Amino acid sequence: MVKRIWSTLKGSFASSVLAANAVTIFSGMIPVALLKLALPFAAVRRRADRALTALAEGWIAVNGWWMALVQRIRWDVKGLEGLRRKGWYLVSSNHQSWVDILVLQKVFHRRVPFLKFFLKRQLIYVPVMGLAWWALDFPFMRRRTGSRSADLDTARKACEKFRRIPTSVMNFLEGTRFSRAKHDAQQSPYRHLLKPKVGGLATALSAMGERFDALLDVTIVYPEGVPTFWDLLSGRLKAVVVRVHERAIPKDLLDGDYEGDPAFRARMQRFVHDMWAEKDARIEEIVLSLRGRAEA
């Protein structure tokens, strides 16, 4: 009972800090966003983008503070060597929980440029946050039948904006959070992953071409089971394993027509499915290693 009360108190505290942090930081973005909208000149937009990114990174830093305050997370992270804050990266990760986003932000904070995610269209209506995501040029995707061409056009326009300043473009290739029910419904060929959706990745590569320095292939494993967001807030997240693999992007994938060229589409799908097979094997290896330690 005492433990439950303590967890609730920690969760309430963390929720309050998270909300206050979001309102304070993202409210500060409003005048900068309005300036960016009113004066759509390249020089103004570059300065506005830098200011907005600095504010967003401040939000991440405060989140890291309360995460450390409410719990002692064992971070097992490998593969961050050699990353550059002034580079351009295409980032891909498996997706299991809303916690993934804060984990990725924590791991990459001030190591690579600010992460920009592909988001569901509905999230633009989230109070305060939706406006902030719009100001930061996050691409909002509709993700419903008949909207594929519109989604790809949205992704293409967003990626063109990302060329102005160093950016990390984040894409959850599975398109949704993993669950065993979704896995079975898809008849996914992977043990720990859903089938990847390749179109968004192909569009990002087409829009930004050789601007990307590398693809960062990220694998996240939660040793004690996939946490809910409340688990993170209330201090129940005990351990996170993150593996980052920096991959060179093949030259023949930098400029092609994914929709209209079957040969290019086949090459892109083969590249992604090979990466996904390696990630699936990596997760299995981590899971078996953790199980072996628990049984020892």
Helices and strands as residue ranges (DSSP letters): H 2-38, H 42-70, E 74-78, E 89-93, H 99-108, E 115-117, E 119-120, G 121-125, H 129-135, E 140-141, H 148-162, E 168-171, H 180-186, H 199-208, G 209-211, E 214-221, H 229-233, E 239-247, G 251-253, H 262-295
